[in-house]
Amino acid sequence: MEIPESVTVIGQNAFYGCSSLTEIEIPDSVTDIGDFAFYGCSSLTEIDLPYGLTGISNNMFMLCSLSEIEIPDSVTVIGQYAFFGCGRLTSIKIPNSVLTIEDRAFGNCLRLAKVYYAGTAEEWSKITIGQYNEALTDALIIHKGEADPIENWDWSVEDGVLTIKCEGRMPDWRDTVIMPWSDQKDEITKVVISEGTEYIGNYSFFYFKNLTSVVMPDSLTEIGKHAFAYCENLAEVTIPDSVTVIGDSAFYSCSRLTEIEISKSMTVIG
């Protein structure tokens, strides 16, 4: 669907519940889009927002299927429930013009992993972020000028073995976020992490119930929180002497794990 350039306003509920709408072109002449405008457009996977838009209204994209979106730098407010329940949203670009993100704007965005922010860490800290936006605040925030660490690694699964190749730190995840290998987690019985990896991210292998063994590199220095929690069949782990920090509940409820050797260099066990 293409909206003509004569249009300046898209009203409230304009496309409410249009579950078959897959794409829409909005001209830059549009400066105002009303509440619930695209609510429940469950087939809408991408959209380019007009550059004159001043705000993301309440419930604007609630329950849509967007995988990524870029907020134009004319926007100052992201309204409540704006992206609530966008379960396929994995990344978002937010300009430093945004001053306020209201309650639940990103509630239940369970796959949101990366936020590209066009300002500094100090500017990000000054944004007023409302309640129940943990999906946003717990995501990886990549500030202006920073490299994307998630692009510095690769992984593959073959014959039940998950091999991770990484230089530096693996990304953090959340217990409610779908890790990139999550769809194959039931077939994974072994994890091999390559030399060069320094950090295993939070929740990386959370509830991998068929995982039985892990190979860690000598370059590893830290294991994130809940990294192997609820791996109920994990029976074999050798932690390198290089590891100095094990995060909170890293091996929580690993009921078959009978012994772990802790090096003398360890300083923190969560």
Rosetta silent file (secondary structure, phi, psi, omega in degrees, C-alpha in Angstrom):
SEQUENCE: MEIPESVTVIGQNAFYGCSSLTEIEIPDSVTDIGDFAFYGCSSLTEIDLPYGLTGISNNMFMLCSLSEIEIPDSVTVIGQYAFFGCGRLTSIKIPNSVLTIEDRAFGNCLRLAKVYYAGTAEEWSKITIGQYNEALTDALIIHKGEADPIENWDWSVEDGVLTIKCEGRMPDWRDTVIMPWSDQKDEITKVVISEGTEYIGNYSFFYFKNLTSVVMPDSLTEIGKHAFAYCENLAEVTIPDSVTVIGDSAFYSCSRLTEIEISKSMTVIG
SCORE:     score description
SCORE:     0.000 S_00000001
   1 L     0.000  136.219  179.230    0.000    0.000    0.000 S_00000001
   2 E  -121.672  123.124  179.171    1.280    3.477   -0.899 S_00000001
   3 L   -90.150  132.157 -176.972   -0.055    6.592    0.812 S_00000001
   4 L   -68.209  156.679 -176.951   -0.080    9.723   -1.413 S_00000001
   5 L   -70.290  -10.611  176.949    2.103   12.735   -0.607 S_00000001
   6 L   -73.247  -14.510 -177.640   -0.979   14.895   -0.099 S_00000001
   7 L   -83.924  132.658  177.824   -1.538   13.149    3.242 S_00000001
   8 L  -115.645  -20.237 -177.617   -0.109   14.832    6.345 S_00000001
   9 E  -134.811  134.837  169.646   -1.899   12.937    9.128 S_00000001
  10 E  -110.896  117.670 -169.952   -2.749    9.267    9.665 S_00000001
  11 L   -76.867  174.705  178.244   -5.475    9.139   12.291 S_00000001
  12 L   -58.964  141.455  175.294   -6.107    6.932   15.281 S_00000001
  13 L    60.961   18.575 -172.407   -6.970    3.302   14.537 S_00000001
  14 L   -54.498  -43.805 -178.676   -6.357    3.941   10.824 S_00000001
  15 L  -123.235   27.681 -178.299   -5.176    0.399   10.082 S_00000001
  16 L   -52.605  124.613  173.547   -6.223   -1.214   13.346 S_00000001
  17 L    70.914   17.026  177.668   -6.381   -4.988   13.032 S_00000001
  18 L   -80.246   78.781 -170.127   -5.407   -5.140    9.352 S_00000001
  19 L   -69.628  -12.874  179.262   -3.844   -8.535    9.848 S_00000001
  20 L  -100.066   -1.732  179.766   -3.131   -9.071    6.122 S_00000001
  21 L   -72.473  119.290 -176.410   -1.268   -5.791    5.631 S_00000001
  22 L  -104.485  -29.091  179.443    2.347   -6.715    4.810 S_00000001
  23 L  -154.434  153.393  179.564    3.868   -3.405    3.725 S_00000001
  24 L  -151.557  137.923  178.384    3.023    0.260    3.533 S_00000001
  25 E  -106.723  120.491 -178.098    4.835    3.293    2.117 S_00000001
  26 L  -110.788  123.803 -178.702    4.406    6.499    4.103 S_00000001
  27 L   -74.108  160.394  179.949    5.566    9.770    2.496 S_00000001
  28 L   -68.671   -8.483  176.974    7.669   12.346    4.348 S_00000001
  29 L   -69.835  -20.405 -179.075    4.699   14.698    4.192 S_00000001
  30 L   -78.895  123.111 -179.516    3.167   12.769    7.124 S_00000001
  31 L  -115.051  -10.003 -176.434    4.076   14.387   10.444 S_00000001
  32 E  -142.424  126.394  175.064    1.509   12.803   12.749 S_00000001
  33 E  -124.502  124.427 -171.055    0.384    9.181   13.139 S_00000001
  34 L   -75.946  169.578  178.212   -2.342    8.542   15.706 S_00000001
  35 L   -57.104  144.710  175.679   -2.655    6.059   18.545 S_00000001
  36 L    61.764   17.287 -172.901   -3.298    2.416   17.584 S_00000001
  37 L   -56.751  -39.197 -178.756   -2.672    3.282   13.917 S_00000001
  38 L  -121.969   22.885 -179.166   -1.120   -0.105   13.111 S_00000001
  39 L   -55.819  129.748  174.291   -2.261   -2.063   16.141 S_00000001
  40 L    72.686   15.990  175.361   -2.553   -5.775   15.426 S_00000001
  41 L   -80.457   77.542 -167.627   -1.101   -5.622   11.900 S_00000001
  42 L   -70.904  -11.027  177.406    0.355   -9.054   12.490 S_00000001
  43 L  -101.754   -2.020 -178.704    1.697   -9.464    8.936 S_00000001
  44 L   -78.065  110.789 -174.769    3.483   -6.108    8.875 S_00000001
  45 L  -105.079  -19.431  177.937    7.179   -6.989    8.900 S_00000001
  46 L  -153.318  152.730  179.808    8.818   -3.714    7.828 S_00000001
  47 L  -159.945  139.345  173.942    8.038   -0.032    7.548 S_00000001
  48 E  -102.780  119.400 -177.384    9.968    3.158    6.797 S_00000001
  49 L   -84.507  145.000 -179.223    8.836    6.009    9.004 S_00000001
  50 L   -68.875  147.611 -173.997    8.655    9.560    7.585 S_00000001
  51 L   -76.118   -9.344  177.293   11.401   11.964    8.590 S_00000001
  52 L   -94.721   -0.620 -177.615    9.003   14.664    9.729 S_00000001
  53 L   -65.321  132.951 -176.005    7.365   12.466   12.358 S_00000001
  54 L  -100.225  -15.853 -179.655    7.644   14.025   15.826 S_00000001
  55 E  -158.736  154.166  171.240    6.541   11.097   17.976 S_00000001
  56 E   -97.404  113.393 -169.788    5.759    7.395   18.061 S_00000001
  57 L   -75.783  169.024 -179.251    2.231    7.352   19.393 S_00000001
  58 L   -59.308  133.709  174.311    0.681    5.072   22.011 S_00000001
  59 L    59.050   20.407 -171.599    0.126    1.463   20.855 S_00000001
  60 L   -58.706  -44.457 -178.458    1.203    2.469   17.357 S_00000001
  61 L  -120.547   23.312 -178.158    2.806   -0.863   16.406 S_00000001
  62 L   -57.428  130.829  177.196    1.500   -3.065   19.189 S_00000001
  63 L    64.595   30.887  172.170    1.387   -6.751   18.175 S_00000001
  64 L   -91.528  173.812 -177.813    3.052   -6.195   14.794 S_00000001
  65 L  -110.704   29.157  178.833    5.658   -8.515   13.252 S_00000001
  66 L   -61.435  137.566  176.535    8.406   -5.962   12.691 S_00000001
  67 L   -99.730  -27.443  175.755   11.909   -7.446   12.859 S_00000001
  68 E  -156.511  158.021  179.964   13.749   -4.127   12.853 S_00000001
  69 E  -158.033  148.891  177.015   12.904   -0.451   12.637 S_00000001
  70 E  -115.110  123.558  178.340   14.631    2.914   12.453 S_00000001
  71 L   -85.506  126.051  179.993   13.162    5.835   14.371 S_00000001
  72 L   -66.157  153.878 -173.842   13.630    9.127   12.473 S_00000001
  73 L   -78.731   10.820  171.987   15.661   11.864   14.163 S_00000001
  74 L   -91.805  -10.418 -175.427   12.637   14.154   14.317 S_00000001
  75 L   -83.066  134.410  177.599   11.069   11.964   17.025 S_00000001
  76 L  -114.405  -20.234 -176.300   11.314   13.059   20.668 S_00000001
  77 E  -134.962  135.476  169.570    8.846   10.673   22.358 S_00000001
  78 E  -111.184  114.434 -170.178    8.100    6.967   22.041 S_00000001
  79 L   -73.632  169.739 -177.854    4.670    6.447   23.551 S_00000001
  80 L   -64.500  140.698  179.764    3.396    3.804   25.912 S_00000001
  81 L    60.524   17.182 -173.977    2.858    0.324   24.439 S_00000001
  82 L   -55.309  -43.798 -179.296    4.244    1.625   21.119 S_00000001
  83 L  -120.036   20.170 -175.890    5.970   -1.663   20.255 S_00000001
  84 L   -55.967  131.313  175.210    4.410   -3.859   22.919 S_00000001
  85 L    75.146   14.202  174.780    4.275   -7.517   21.946 S_00000001
  86 L   -80.434   81.215 -170.557    6.406   -7.171   18.816 S_00000001
  87 L   -68.945  -12.132  179.057    7.834  -10.628   19.386 S_00000001
  88 L  -103.122    0.146 -178.386    9.957  -10.648   16.236 S_00000001
  89 L   -72.057  117.224 -178.753   11.665   -7.319   16.840 S_00000001
  90 L  -108.491  -25.921  179.885   15.402   -7.997   17.133 S_00000001
  91 E  -150.114  154.276 -179.804   16.961   -4.556   16.609 S_00000001
  92 E  -147.305  144.096  175.682   16.023   -0.900   16.603 S_00000001
  93 E  -106.921  122.271 -176.948   17.770    2.343   15.721 S_00000001
  94 E  -118.311  126.955  179.920   16.998    5.208   18.098 S_00000001
  95 L   -79.115  162.700  178.968   18.156    8.797   17.430 S_00000001
  96 L   -79.916    5.178  172.663   19.564   11.056   20.129 S_00000001
  97 L   -77.189  -20.344 -178.549   16.566   13.345   19.604 S_00000001
  98 L   -70.188  126.487 -178.989   14.477   10.940   21.721 S_00000001
  99 L  -109.760  -26.184 -174.938   14.007   12.296   25.241 S_00000001
 100 E  -139.478  133.657  171.685   11.262   10.053   26.604 S_00000001
 101 E  -123.332  113.205 -169.399   10.327    6.391   26.240 S_00000001
 102 L   -81.385  172.168 -175.715    7.060    5.773   28.049 S_00000001
 103 L   -50.821  133.815  172.294    5.833    2.793   30.082 S_00000001
 104 L    60.221   18.010  178.714    5.790   -0.597   28.327 S_00000001
 105 L   -55.146  -35.507  179.486    6.840    0.912   24.996 S_00000001
 106 L  -120.532   27.555  177.727    8.927   -2.220   24.451 S_00000001
 107 L   -62.152  140.016  178.234    7.100   -4.588   26.769 S_00000001
 108 L    59.187   25.864  170.608    7.147   -8.243   25.695 S_00000001
 109 L   -89.143   76.336 -164.804    9.629   -7.601   22.877 S_00000001
 110 L   -70.677  -17.881 -178.917   11.230  -10.879   23.809 S_00000001
 111 L  -103.725    3.319 -178.248   13.742  -11.074   20.947 S_00000001
 112 L   -65.599  114.795 -175.518   15.050   -7.523   21.141 S_00000001
 113 L  -114.375  -29.700 -173.827   18.821   -7.971   21.316 S_00000001
 114 E  -134.355  136.295  173.806   20.400   -4.801   19.908 S_00000001
 115 E  -122.249  117.897  176.151   19.698   -1.084   20.160 S_00000001
 116 E   -93.570  111.965 -176.399   21.683    1.217   17.885 S_00000001
 117 E  -108.758  130.428 -173.195   21.707    4.596   19.585 S_00000001
 118 L   -82.842   14.330  178.431   22.868    7.684   17.664 S_00000001
 119 L  -128.570 -169.833 -178.954   24.249    9.389   20.760 S_00000001
 120 L   -87.425  169.601  176.299   26.750    8.819   23.552 S_00000001
 121 H   -61.220  -36.787  178.476   26.383    6.667   26.646 S_00000001
 122 H   -64.727  -42.054  178.439   25.907    9.847   28.676 S_00000001
 123 H   -65.307  -40.085  178.441   23.071   10.984   26.405 S_00000001
 124 H   -60.380  -40.200 -177.514   21.433    7.566   26.644 S_00000001
 125 H   -65.929  -19.465 -178.236   21.526    7.751   30.440 S_00000001
 126 L   -90.014   -7.957  177.548   19.568   11.015   30.334 S_00000001
 127 L   -69.493  134.046  174.889   16.599    9.552   28.447 S_00000001
 128 E   -80.808  110.600 -177.768   13.534    9.170   30.664 S_00000001
 129 E  -111.028  121.463 -176.330   12.611    5.494   30.296 S_00000001
 130 L   -73.299 -178.159 -176.034    9.322    4.387   31.823 S_00000001
 131 L   -70.640  157.089  173.162    8.486    1.198   33.660 S_00000001
 132 L    60.033   41.638  174.260    8.434   -2.319   32.217 S_00000001
 133 L  -118.011   35.185 -177.764   10.888   -1.662   29.418 S_00000001
 134 H   -61.214  -32.073  178.265   13.402   -4.327   30.460 S_00000001
 135 H   -58.699  -33.082  178.504   13.483   -5.736   26.929 S_00000001
 136 H   -80.289  -51.785 -172.897   14.978   -2.403   25.874 S_00000001
 137 H   -71.018  -24.339  178.672   17.248   -1.656   28.825 S_00000001
 138 L   -88.677   -8.146  178.973   18.631   -5.204   28.993 S_00000001
 139 L   -72.921  167.138  175.444   19.466   -5.275   25.282 S_00000001
 140 E   -74.533  117.182  179.212   22.924   -4.526   23.941 S_00000001
 141 E   -95.413  116.787 -179.523   23.121   -0.729   23.545 S_00000001
 142 E  -105.624  106.986 -175.409   25.531    0.216   20.768 S_00000001
 143 L   -81.310  167.134 -179.458   26.331    3.913   21.053 S_00000001
 144 L   -53.257  129.285  177.671   27.490    6.207   18.298 S_00000001
 145 L    86.130   -8.259 -179.760   30.949    5.245   17.057 S_00000001
 146 L   -87.473  145.676  176.041   31.003    1.875   18.836 S_00000001
 147 L   -77.828  153.781  178.465   31.585   -1.378   16.970 S_00000001
 148 L   -87.403  106.599 -176.921   28.924   -4.057   17.049 S_00000001
 149 H   -65.829  -23.797 -178.412   30.444   -6.925   19.072 S_00000001
 150 H   -69.231  -20.526  179.317   27.799   -9.362   17.863 S_00000001
 151 H   -83.925   -1.533 -176.498   29.259   -9.111   14.360 S_00000001
 152 H  -103.077   31.011 -179.299   32.626  -10.355   15.639 S_00000001
 153 E  -155.807  164.983 -178.498   31.553  -13.944   16.134 S_00000001
 154 E  -149.532  162.648 -179.493   30.031  -16.940   14.362 S_00000001
 155 E  -153.511  158.765  176.738   28.468  -20.257   15.276 S_00000001
 156 E  -154.868  155.322  176.522   27.341  -23.531   13.777 S_00000001
 157 E  -124.206  125.752  178.747   25.640  -26.745   14.859 S_00000001
 158 E  -145.238  126.280  179.418   26.674  -30.111   13.436 S_00000001
 159 L    52.765   39.805  176.445   25.913  -33.580   14.811 S_00000001
 160 L    82.548    1.807 -178.599   24.757  -32.116   18.097 S_00000001
 161 E  -107.006  119.822  174.531   27.868  -29.992   18.610 S_00000001
 162 E   -91.255  117.138  178.261   27.494  -26.203   18.877 S_00000001
 163 E  -108.320  125.637 -178.720   30.760  -24.535   17.880 S_00000001
 164 E  -115.687  124.617  177.626   31.172  -20.853   18.707 S_00000001
 165 E  -111.155  122.857 -172.726   33.954  -18.772   17.161 S_00000001
 166 E  -151.218  145.198  170.694   34.499  -15.437   18.822 S_00000001
 167 L  -114.154  113.069 -179.005   37.131  -12.801   19.423 S_00000001
 168 E    94.970 -132.672 -171.306   36.570  -11.077   22.744 S_00000001
 169 E   -97.564  134.725  167.930   33.195  -11.074   24.444 S_00000001
 170 L   -73.278  155.318  177.304   30.111  -13.042   23.513 S_00000001
 171 L   -68.979  156.784  169.655   26.858  -11.043   23.713 S_00000001
 172 L   -85.612  148.221  173.649   24.624  -11.128   26.756 S_00000001
 173 L  -125.384 -175.763  175.298   21.157  -12.593   26.429 S_00000001
 174 L  -128.610  159.223 -179.909   18.162  -12.829   28.747 S_00000001
 175 L   -60.866  -23.436 -178.619   16.178  -15.826   29.919 S_00000001
 176 L   -98.962    0.872 -179.734   13.249  -14.545   27.876 S_00000001
 177 L   -97.704  139.814  177.553   15.259  -13.787   24.749 S_00000001
 178 L   -80.788  112.406  176.044   15.633  -16.322   21.963 S_00000001
 179 L   -67.879  158.067 -175.110   19.340  -16.946   21.450 S_00000001
 180 L   -61.902  -24.468  179.034   20.364  -17.423   17.789 S_00000001
 181 L  -100.016   11.694 -173.059   20.831  -21.169   18.338 S_00000001
 182 H   -61.675  -36.662 -177.996   17.687  -21.550   20.408 S_00000001
 183 H   -64.335  -18.120 -178.270   15.716  -23.379   17.710 S_00000001
 184 H  -110.914    9.821 -171.559   18.335  -26.149   17.801 S_00000001
 185 H   -63.929  -29.895 -178.695   18.921  -26.266   21.536 S_00000001
 186 H   -70.677  -20.792  179.131   17.176  -29.621   22.034 S_00000001
 187 H   -95.199   -7.472 -176.936   19.629  -31.332   19.664 S_00000001
 188 L   -83.098  120.642  178.380   22.745  -29.729   21.189 S_00000001
 189 L  -112.387  -15.775 -178.157   24.662  -32.119   23.447 S_00000001
 190 E  -144.391  142.655  176.622   28.066  -30.444   23.405 S_00000001
 191 E  -120.514  128.637  176.073   29.350  -26.862   23.237 S_00000001
 192 E  -119.583  118.633 -178.078   32.827  -25.992   21.964 S_00000001
 193 E  -106.828  127.615 -170.560   33.931  -22.388   22.452 S_00000001
 194 L   -73.342  158.554  172.539   36.918  -21.280   20.380 S_00000001
 195 L   -61.605  140.556 -175.842   40.205  -19.816   21.544 S_00000001
 196 L   108.355  -20.837  177.268   40.014  -16.013   21.640 S_00000001
 197 E   -76.210  128.061 -177.035   36.707  -15.928   23.497 S_00000001
 198 E  -106.773  -17.686 -172.682   37.074  -14.002   26.754 S_00000001
 199 E  -149.334  130.321  172.454   33.511  -13.951   28.064 S_00000001
 200 E   -95.414  120.211 -171.993   30.494  -16.275   27.910 S_00000001
 201 L   -67.808  157.997  177.050   27.408  -14.072   27.873 S_00000001
 202 L   -54.610  136.345  174.262   24.541  -14.114   30.349 S_00000001
 203 L    61.637   18.928 -174.770   21.959  -16.865   29.693 S_00000001
 204 L   -56.016  -38.009 -176.655   23.938  -18.164   26.692 S_00000001
 205 L  -128.804   33.021 -177.816   22.911  -21.788   27.272 S_00000001
 206 L   -58.768  123.492  175.977   20.021  -21.327   29.668 S_00000001
 207 L    60.955   40.348  170.928   17.872  -24.470   29.960 S_00000001
 208 L   -87.216   87.781 -166.284   19.730  -26.524   27.364 S_00000001
 209 L   -68.971  -19.872 -179.315   18.383  -29.719   28.863 S_00000001
 210 L  -101.900    3.092  178.656   20.324  -32.132   26.611 S_00000001
 211 L   -71.219  126.551 -178.062   23.704  -30.440   26.976 S_00000001
 212 L  -114.136  -24.205 -178.526   26.202  -32.870   28.555 S_00000001
 213 E  -150.167  156.155 -178.797   29.631  -31.266   28.084 S_00000001
 214 E  -137.325  134.817  173.845   31.362  -27.938   27.428 S_00000001
 215 E  -110.670  119.112 -177.765   34.827  -27.155   26.112 S_00000001
 216 L  -109.406  145.645 -178.195   36.120  -23.743   27.209 S_00000001
 217 L   -83.772  161.216  177.886   39.226  -21.974   25.853 S_00000001
 218 L   -71.250  -12.866  178.614   42.254  -20.851   27.854 S_00000001
 219 L   -80.157  -11.141 -174.560   41.498  -17.277   26.763 S_00000001
 220 L   -69.638  134.286  178.174   38.286  -17.267   28.827 S_00000001
 221 L  -120.125  -18.867 -174.433   38.239  -14.933   31.851 S_00000001
 222 E  -150.040  141.429  174.293   34.560  -14.677   32.803 S_00000001
 223 E  -115.725  123.067 -174.802   31.351  -16.732   32.706 S_00000001
 224 L   -72.173  168.399 -176.987   28.168  -14.666   32.748 S_00000001
 225 L   -66.848  141.794  178.134   25.188  -15.096   35.025 S_00000001
 226 L    58.062   20.216 -175.028   22.813  -18.004   34.373 S_00000001
 227 L   -57.349  -39.456 -179.002   25.049  -19.049   31.475 S_00000001
 228 L  -122.869   20.209 -177.841   24.410  -22.773   32.058 S_00000001
 229 L   -60.136  139.982  178.073   21.458  -22.622   34.454 S_00000001
 230 L    64.057   22.581  170.328   19.009  -25.535   34.254 S_00000001
 231 L   -84.008   81.113 -165.915   21.321  -27.612   32.052 S_00000001
 232 L   -69.297  -16.243  178.204   20.108  -30.642   33.930 S_00000001
 233 L  -107.400    7.491  178.536   22.235  -33.180   32.026 S_00000001
 234 L   -70.763  116.253 -175.101   25.472  -31.211   32.104 S_00000001
 235 L  -119.735  -13.671 -173.302   27.965  -33.585   33.693 S_00000001
 236 E  -133.979  115.172  177.569   31.362  -32.487   32.431 S_00000001
 237 E  -142.390  127.628  172.032   32.887  -29.016   32.747 S_00000001
 238 L  -116.614  115.237 -178.466   36.534  -28.008   32.943 S_00000001
 239 L   -92.302  122.011 -178.083   36.986  -24.358   33.831 S_00000001
 240 L   -62.361  155.041  178.439   40.329  -22.956   32.629 S_00000001
 241 L   -63.266  -19.677 -178.687   42.720  -21.384   35.132 S_00000001
 242 L   -71.405  -18.948 -177.560   42.300  -18.103   33.232 S_00000001
 243 L   -74.507  126.057  179.471   38.724  -17.678   34.525 S_00000001
 244 L  -113.749  -16.323 -176.772   38.516  -15.241   37.428 S_00000001
 245 E  -134.462  128.345  170.511   34.769  -14.510   37.553 S_00000001
 246 E  -117.937  120.805 -173.922   31.742  -16.812   37.523 S_00000001
 247 L   -71.809  171.177 -178.636   28.481  -14.887   37.468 S_00000001
 248 L   -54.807  131.739  172.919   25.377  -15.359   39.588 S_00000001
 249 L    54.742   30.330 -176.544   23.672  -18.737   39.200 S_00000001
 250 L   -58.070  -35.902 -179.242   25.937  -19.648   36.268 S_00000001
 251 L  -120.437   31.486 -177.373   25.451  -23.376   36.936 S_00000001
 252 L   -59.832  131.057  175.210   22.166  -23.181   38.817 S_00000001
 253 L    61.033   32.659  170.549   20.217  -26.456   38.907 S_00000001
 254 L   -87.540   81.656 -165.022   22.815  -28.446   36.957 S_00000001
 255 L   -69.963  -18.792 -179.863   21.755  -31.529   38.880 S_00000001
 256 L   -96.077   -4.599 -179.531   24.143  -34.008   37.225 S_00000001
 257 L   -80.773  111.043 -173.711   27.227  -31.860   37.712 S_00000001
 258 L   -99.017  -21.420 -174.882   29.077  -33.513   40.570 S_00000001
 259 L  -153.912  135.591  173.064   32.456  -31.774   40.525 S_00000001
 260 L  -134.804  130.131  177.877   34.041  -28.531   39.279 S_00000001
 261 L   -90.460  123.322 -177.973   37.667  -27.652   39.822 S_00000001
 262 L  -101.826  128.844 -178.335   38.136  -24.001   40.775 S_00000001
 263 L   -76.471  161.427  179.533   41.483  -22.370   40.022 S_00000001
 264 L   -71.069  -15.349  179.990   43.443  -20.327   42.552 S_00000001
 265 L   -83.447   -6.968 -178.743   43.068  -17.258   40.326 S_00000001
 266 L   -63.662  133.498  179.595   39.287  -17.153   40.842 S_00000001
 267 L  -116.104  -26.752 -177.852   38.138  -13.922   42.503 S_00000001
 268 E  -138.050  128.083  170.967   34.332  -13.939   42.201 S_00000001
 269 E  -124.729  115.844 -174.075   31.820  -16.775   42.302 S_00000001
 270 L   -73.702    0.000    0.000   28.233  -15.537   42.029 S_00000001
